[in-house]
Amino acid sequence: MKAEMAVLGTCLHDSRVALDTRVVPDYFGSALHRELFSLIRAEADAGRIVDVVTLSVGGQIESFGGAPYINDLLAHANIERFSHYEALLIEEWQKRAVRSMCIQASAEEWPADRIIGEAARIGSVSIQKAKPVSELVEPLKQAPFVEEKEVQRPITGIKKLDETLGGFQEGELTFIAARPSMGKTDVMLHFARMASESGCLPVIFSIEMSAGALTRRLLAAAGRLNRAKLRNPYKLFDETNRKNWPHVIREVSGLSLYVSDQPAVTVPDMRASLRRLSLDHPEARPVVFIDYLGLITPPHFFDGNTAAQVAAVSRSLKALAKDFSCPVICLAQLSRAVETRANKRPMLSDVRDSGSVEQDADVMLFLYREAYYTKEAGDERLEIIVAKNRNGPTGFVTVTYVKESGVLIDHERESAV
């Protein structure tokens, strides 16, 4: 309660402070404090102040405990210590919120996933103190003189693409966008396999495709098998396929790769799953793959405003990448505008539903196959276009894409081995 009085007292001393805090009315335990803070913030937003005089003139002071109580709040004011008061108030709210959640979860018999997700949401609220640059440069003082321990980083397995991106970076959000049936899922699975082989922990949230269907795609790529044969291996496999099958099973089974095909998944659901996996594998570095952006359930539906929904999800994905300090790679659809141009190679403006995707992304990759439009037989070229790279160059690389098996072949990398 003292923290609430100190926050309110400081806001009464200088109403502008109420506009610069992450504290919201719901964080106050006292109904009177919630109402007073809401009034201070509303008045400050309108350019007005709230103090003993304005409350008295407005006839509201008695409803807030009278002049003696307002003066008592003011006695707790201290702008220099305000950030400390904020942190204490939020900590008190978190304790109340967790207790309330536990009671509700017990009464309603919540599943474990919902409990973990709600606890993570409550725990994620914090006031982060800005750091001076003198503190930020401290770890870099010896960088030219001491060899840095090599960080385990997921690679793409495509030589020129890894040179351009430096692999997938911690805390960065990458979108892989293309028109339907261009090969997005196969590219994602290729990157996930490479992440596993580089010692990371890839986690795929597959909203469009079942875990079983993804597994068959992984097996087809590993065995370089025509996917059509996996519809009925007993009838369609030849003797060579049967002979190689145990090796293919061992190869895919050996991948440290996890798949969640939960429908109607939200970003908090992903957070909960990722947190559990991180607890089970504390030494592993997670890499998140999502198929795909348009199918993630938004936190709100914004009266049917699809662009606003996608923007909210995109911001949440960026926060997920930062909070878990891991790469997040999400598939996305391109709009039909691509089809109307003579040159159908995608551009940043083609990302479907929201320009905020381009803004939130650290890396934007587009996929383009000439054969998709010309239907040329035997043309297996796939361009991976780096349209945006916040921390490096842009450009494109070309690989061979065998659509029947989902295999990506980087001839430059293979010749270098």
TIVEXRO-711388 format. One record per residue (C-alpha): x, y, z. Coordinates in steps of 0.02 Angstrom, whole numbers, padded with zeros to 5 digits, always signed. Layout:
REM residues N
XYZ ...
//
This chain:
REM residues 417
+00000+00000+00000 +00146+00118+00036 +00207+00096-00142 +00036+00145-00209 +00035+00300-00098 +00209+00348-00157 +00162+00328-00342 +00002+00428-00320 +00088+00561-00214 +00221+00587-00347 +00087+00596-00484 -00007+00726-00381 +00155+00824-00360 +00183+00822-00550 +00037+00755-00653 +00146+00732-00807 +00229+00583-00722 +00065+00486-00743 +00090+00491-00932 +00267+00423-00923 +00237+00264-00823 +00190+00087-00871 +00081+00078-00716 -00104+00062-00759 -00256+00082-00643 -00279-00108-00627 -00110-00123-00539 -00178-00032-00385 -00254-00140-00249 -00364-00001-00180 -00520+00048-00279 -00498+00228-00219 -00318+00229-00283 -00372+00157-00451 -00502+00293-00472 -00383+00432-00420 -00244+00372-00536 -00368+00361-00681 -00422+00541-00647 -00242+00605-00637 -00195+00519-00801 -00351+00581-00893 -00323+00760-00834 -00137+00754-00874 -00178+00689-01048 -00289+00842-01071 -00149+00957-01012 -00223+00990-00841 -00157+00956-00666 -00234+00869-00516 -00190+00927-00339 -00274+00980-00177 -00336+01142-00253 -00410+01070-00413 -00492+00927-00318 -00566+01050-00192 -00631+01169-00326 -00703+01024-00424 -00792+00957-00270 -00705+00788-00284 -00586+00795-00138 -00702+00712-00011 -00727+00561-00123 -00539+00534-00119 -00520+00539+00071 -00525+00727+00097 -00385+00855+00104 -00290+00767+00246 -00274+00606+00145 -00222+00697-00015 -00090+00791+00086 -00033+00625+00159 -00010+00558-00018 +00088+00713-00065 +00202+00684+00084 +00257+00520-00001 +00304+00608-00164 +00482+00588-00228 +00515+00604-00414 +00694+00543-00399 +00636+00378-00324 +00482+00359-00434 +00553+00215-00538 +00584+00119-00376 +00404+00150-00320 +00341+00091-00490 +00437-00072-00475 +00372-00102-00298 +00192-00068-00350 +00205-00188-00498 +00284-00321-00388 +00138-00306-00264 +00013-00318-00408 +00100-00473-00477 +00087-00561-00310 -00100-00522-00299 -00126-00571-00481 -00040-00739-00459 -00141-00777-00301 -00303-00731-00391 -00253-00834-00543 -00217-00988-00436 -00387-00976-00352 -00476-00957-00520 -00372-01094-00602 -00414-01214-00460 -00599-01172-00464 -00613-01188-00653 -00486-01330-00671 -00378-01241-00798 -00261-01349-00904 -00075-01333-00866 -00039-01239-01029 -00160-01100-00982 -00088-01084-00807 +00091-01072-00873 +00039-00946-01007 -00054-00835-00885 +00088-00841-00758 +00210-00794-00896 +00100-00647-00947 +00093-00582-00769 +00280-00606-00745 +00324-00516-00906 +00262-00348-00839 +00411-00247-00780 +00491-00076-00784 +00657-00088-00873 +00786+00039-00821 +00884+00124-00960 +01070+00085-00955 +01209+00213-00983 +01318+00181-01135 +01470+00174-01021 +01396+00016-00946 +01349-00055-01116 +01525-00042-01187 +01605-00127-01037 +01589-00306-01106 +01670-00249-01271 +01829-00173-01199 +01934-00328-01229 +01848-00382-01392 +02002-00352-01505 +02121-00437-01384 +02029-00590-01316 +01956-00725-01425 +01770-00733-01396 +01691-00901-01363 +01599-00950-01521 +01411-00938-01499 +01308-01084-01561 +01201-01006-01696 +01075-01088-01813 +01131-01084-01995 +01026-01094-02153 +01139-01223-02234 +01149-01115-02391 +01324-01044-02407 +01288-00872-02482 +01134-00847-02374 +01236-00884-02216 +01368-00762-02275 +01233-00628-02297 +01138-00659-02135 +01273-00736-02025 +01145-00870-01982 +00986-00831-01885 +01024-00706-01746 +00964-00709-01566 +00819-00592-01533 +00782-00562-01717 +00617-00587-01808 +00628-00658-01984 +00482-00674-02106 +00487-00792-02254 +00353-00732-02374 +00290-00802-02540 +00135-00843-02638 +00046-01008-02597 +00135-01168-02657 +00298-01076-02687 +00391-01190-02563 +00381-01096-02396 +00352-01248-02287 +00493-01347-02369 +00613-01201-02346 +00561-01188-02164 +00590-01374-02136 +00761-01361-02220 +00809-01219-02102 +00741-01316-01952 +00846-01470-01998 +01000-01360-02016 +00964-01281-01846 +00953-01452-01766 +01115-01510-01849 +01204-01353-01785 +01160-01402-01606 +01010-01289-01578 +00833-01333-01524 +00711-01295-01666 +00527-01285-01616 +00396-01282-01754 +00222-01213-01723 +00127-01284-01870 -00047-01207-01874 -00088-01251-02055 -00019-01428-02068 -00030-01575-01948 +00123-01641-01858 +00102-01804-01954 +00104-01716-02122 +00261-01619-02073 +00344-01780-02018 +00310-01859-02188 +00388-01707-02271 +00542-01724-02162 +00557-01908-02207 +00534-01872-02393 +00671-01740-02391 +00790-01848-02290 +00767-01996-02408 +00749-01887-02564 +00585-01977-02595 +00439-01923-02700 +00310-01870-02571 +00172-01956-02668 +00248-02124-02620 +00223-02087-02435 +00035-02089-02458 +00048-02280-02466 +00229-02338-02440 +00177-02521-02433 +00113-02516-02612 +00221-02379-02689 +00396-02410-02619 +00517-02508-02727 +00654-02619-02656 +00781-02477-02650 +00659-02369-02552 +00626-02510-02428 +00811-02544-02406 +00849-02361-02368 +00696-02333-02257 +00776-02383-02089 +00919-02261-02123 +00793-02121-02162 +00696-02158-02002 +00857-02152-01898 +00910-01988-01979 +00745-01899-01943 +00727-01977-01770 +00898-01908-01726 +00844-01728-01754 +00821-01626-01595 +00664-01550-01668 +00495-01520-01587 +00328-01493-01674 +00168-01420-01603 +00014-01425-01714 -00108-01347-01590 -00249-01260-01686 -00303-01081-01647 -00135-01049-01563 -00093-00880-01486 +00077-00803-01454 +00054-00829-01265 +00024-01015-01304 +00190-01017-01397 +00275-00931-01250 +00209-01064-01131 +00269-01208-01242 +00438-01126-01268 +00460-01095-01083 +00425-01278-01043 +00548-01339-01175 +00680-01218-01112 +00659-01288-00937 +00675-01466-01004 +00828-01420-01111 +00917-01280-01015 +01078-01296-01116 +00997-01289-01288 +00972-01129-01388 +00792-01124-01453 +00745-01073-01631 +00560-01041-01664 +00476-01078-01831 +00294-01033-01864 +00182-01086-02009 +00107-00961-02033 +00073-00778-01982 -00105-00762-02046 -00165-00912-01943 -00101-00854-01773 -00248-00808-01662 -00234-00622-01619 -00253-00555-01441 -00403-00451-01498 -00508-00448-01655 -00511-00258-01677 -00688-00258-01750 -00632-00359-01899 -00484-00247-01944 -00367-00380-02012 -00219-00263-02031 -00231-00214-01847 -00243-00397-01796 -00089-00445-01897 +00005-00293-01829 -00033-00347-01649 +00028-00524-01684 +00185-00461-01771 +00230-00351-01622 +00202-00498-01505 +00319-00607-01609 +00453-00473-01602 +00433-00467-01412 +00443-00658-01405 +00609-00655-01498 +00680-00522-01381 +00615-00597-01219 +00682-00772-01256 +00837-00705-01346 +00807-00826-01488 +00777-00816-01676 +00594-00820-01728 +00561-00867-01910 +00381-00847-01968 +00304-00889-02136 +00188-00761-02218 +00080-00747-02372 +00103-00617-02508 -00043-00521-02580 -00112-00552-02754 -00035-00389-02811 +00118-00491-02863 +00015-00578-02998 -00032-00415-03084 +00146-00361-03125 +00253-00413-03272 +00400-00444-03154 +00326-00555-03020 +00474-00554-02903 +00405-00498-02734 +00434-00328-02654 +00414-00270-02474 +00248-00187-02516 +00178-00359-02564 +00171-00425-02386 -00010-00467-02353 -00124-00373-02232 -00003-00261-02139 +00142-00143-02169 +00189-00168-01986 +00261-00339-02034 +00394-00250-02136 +00425-00130-01992 +00440-00265-01857 +00548-00384-01960 +00735-00386-01939 +00749-00495-02094 +00627-00516-02239 +00655-00663-02356 +00552-00686-02514 +00540-00847-02616 +00523-00844-02804 +00518-00984-02934 +00506-00942-03119 +00429-01114-03149 +00283-01066-03036 +00224-00946-03172 +00297-01017-03334 +00269-01201-03290 +00433-01243-03375 +00473-01427-03353 +00637-01461-03268 +00663-01283-03201 +00706-01317-03019 +00780-01146-02977 +00720-01062-02818 +00773-00885-02778 +00785-00834-02595 +00780-00645-02597 +00847-00551-02445 +00736-00397-02462 +00773-00328-02289 +00919-00362-02172 +00925-00240-02028 +01103-00283-01981 +01181-00330-02147 +01173-00328-02337 +01027-00377-02448 +01033-00480-02608 +00978-00651-02666 +01039-00830-02683 +00982-00967-02800 +00965-01149-02750 +00892-01304-02829 +00720-01350-02762 +00656-01525-02797 +00471-01499-02767 +00426-01684-02769 +00534-01720-02616 +00548-01546-02540 +00739-01551-02550 +00842-01391-02562 +01015-01411-02640 +01149-01279-02627 +01276-01333-02759 +01402-01204-02700 +01400-01275-02525 +01409-01455-02586 +01559-01417-02697 +01647-01334-02550 +01630-01488-02440 
//
